[in-house]
């Protein structure tokens, strides 16, 4: 009942609630009758609203406000009844307007008021029901309290105490274990079990944080943190050991340890710092060791020097071993980095798999981010480490002037640097710009001085060369020389695996793959030069006396003709077999005109030629080792060939008297080549006997004085055919040298930069290919002197050509000329006993002699003062006799300039009109020969006017020549 009364007391009537919500206490709410009266009163809404708006704002205040006091205070000191009544009426009107407004609002909100009242009533009923439920609940709780005994509660209290004591015991055991952790951590660090040590330390820290409320644990927690920092320091030291000797197991432990610490990115940053430091420390210690060893003075404090200054103290004797050891040490560092990258690539897939199987997406994303960071860091580190290596080696190279080294030692240095650049290219794909530019400058400077010295030596060799045959074996090849061994080695996988052909290996093996398990690419044997001795020379051009004996027996017997000899009958110009068939007798007689019996297959070359070839091999070694200087090397190689060619021409091919005849003149291409060589290479202002030769050579380093033929070489004796043996050796050695250059062209083209290949092509097309063209002017000189053409002209001048009857006997000058050719043939045989005369040489000699003889015959016919028809027939008889006998002496077909003679003889029978056209078409004849043909030969059947016309035509033809 009390509760009900309290509930009823707590509920307030709507009017009371309305007044509590903040209505003004002095405001009287109108009753229903008053509402009705107010609503029934006529009203003007606008006027009422103006009255309400005229009410002072203070009346609308929600604070406690005393209206009476307010109005009394407003009264004036002197009261006026009328004014007061008027003011009162105004207030009443305002009150009435407000009351009416309030009544309108109340009536408007009355349905909502009724609805809210119903909801309050419903709420009151629900509260009464809740009071009944609470009463029942309290009653049941009292029953449970009375039914629960003191003994059961005591049992529960003991059980709880027991659980607390068990937990305490576990905590004490854990604390005891934590106290003994230091000993186990030390053992694990000694065993280099860094992951286990970190795992144990982290677990101990986690356990310590659980029991941090114990005073004994707080000190242990700080101690564990110090231990963890100590482990990180030792871990960093362990990481630095990776830089020189990479060990998979060791590095795996280190990476696992850093992963447990959550510092994989930090580990990678530290690793790159260690690699940079390792490169610096390694090169410094290597160079310092050699410097101290060579100095032998412990007082000198080389340790305080900078690396750049330390490199300047390396002695020349220890320079190459120090460089080799330097590259070996740097290789170990780069190999460790390479194997580090391999390790990360291998474990990358494992990390990806474990991350995809894990349920923690955040952990997988973090692992993926770390992996990407490590990959980029390692890729960036490749270039950075290689740049550091290049700078260190470049500093070492600049510390010593490489020009002091001999060629072989310099090549050895280049070989080491080339191998290092190959390592760098395989390491990070870099072209080694820093190292390449440095070694290129030194190489070019070294090579310029070296080449200048070699050109001077070549000049000395040429001026002392007696042009004797250097006997080599028939199977001689330049690849048998030491200088060209690199061409066979370059095909070996151990030297240049990147250049292997697909036929030898289906997969390219890099140096890192080759030496990953052991060894070092810079382990070059010091006795690399002590190879097997060369076996290229032969006694008398034959490998044995039996071979020489069998060579002569082979041609003297009636056995089958050798294939080599059969090939000699192929036309050199067309490559076709001769027109007429060759009988066995002709082949047997060939041994008189072949001049190739002795040393059939042996190449013709001199000691100077062999030296030039060796020089070419050395130059190519340098070019093969250092590709960037390929153009400079090939340019210098071309100068060797140019100078040799120019010397041969100067010694044996220059003869102004013969060239002035217009016969035997060198081709325009050869003349252009010789002029180019003379302008670019030959120093014509310096004489060999001048005292200022050395000074001039210093000023003209790009040019060499023209060589002079040795006084021991005699080219004026008719018995030796004017030095034919020496000419053959010299000319054919040049042709052999050109053939070797042709053989080397593919190799040179492969290493030549693309932008410089036009130079190489021009060198071969304009210089090398012209070597064989020197045969013509050189052997023309011999041909011009071997036959006495002047004597033949004198004999022809004594012949009477104005005979009246046809002769059946040829003139004696024909026999004399044929005897000259027979003697020429015999002297060729004598020369062939000294040196083999190749078929192209003998063919050129015979061709020149026959051509000169035929032109001499025409010149003799052109000297005739009087000639009859019978005399012209005698000319034909003489020439046919000459051809018939000549064909027995030589196998050259067709006879050179045969038509030149026959056409001139037959021109006698032409008419006036045909003769004029013939003169214009045959400009190969001289003005004298044409004039004589008109004056002497045609004078018998043309008149004076026609003769004058023909002479005018000849003069018109000759005028442009002037």
Secondary structure, 3 states (H helix, E strand, C coil): CHHHHHHHHHCCCHHHHHHHCCCCCCCCCCCHHHHHHHHHCCCCHHHHHHHHHHCCHHHHCCCCCCHHHHHHHHCCCCCCHHHHHHHHHHHHHHHHHHHHHHHHHHHHHHHHHHHHHHHHHHHHHHHHHHHHHHHHHHHHHHHHHHHCCHHHHHHHHHHHHHHHHHHHHHHHHHHHHHHCHHHHHHHHHHCCCHHHHHHHHHHHHHHHHHCCCCHHHHHHHHHHHHHHHHHHHHHHHHHHHHHCCCCHHHHHHHHHHHHHHCCHHHHHHHHHHHHHHHHHHHHHHHHHHHHHHHHCCCCCCHHHCCHHHHHCCCCHHHHHHHHHHHHHHHHHHHHHHHHHHHHHHHHHHHHHHHHHHCCCHHHHHHHHHHHHHHHHHHHHHHHHHHHHHHHHHHHHHHCCCHHHCCHHHHHHHHHHHHHHHHHHHHHHCCCCHHHHHHHHHHHHHHHHHHHHHHHHHHHHHHHHCCCCCCCECCCCCHHHCHHHHHHHHCCCHHHHHHHCCCCCCCCCCCHHHHCCCCCCCCCCCCCCCCCCCCCCECECCECCHHHHHHHHHHHHCCCCCCHHHHHCCECCCCCCECCCCCCHHHHHHHHHCCCCCCCCCCCCCCHHHHHHHHHHHHHHHHHHHCHHHHHHHHHHHHHHHHHHHHHHHHHHHCCHHHHCCCCCCCCHHHHHHHHHHHHHCEECCCCCCCCCHHHHHHHCCCCEECCCCCCCCCCCCCCCCCCHHHHHHHHHHHHHHHHHHHHHHHHHHHHCCHHHHHHHHHHHHHCHHHHHHHHHHHHHHHHHHHCCHHHHHHHHHCCCCCCCCCCCCCCHHHHHHHHHHHHHHHHHHHHHHHCCCCHHHHHHHHHHHHHHHHHHHHHHHHCCCCCCHHHHHHHHHHHHHHHHHHHHHCCCCCCCCHHHHHHHHHHHHCCHHHHHHHHHHCCCCCHHHHHHHHHHHCCCCCCHHHHHHHHHHHHHHHHCCC
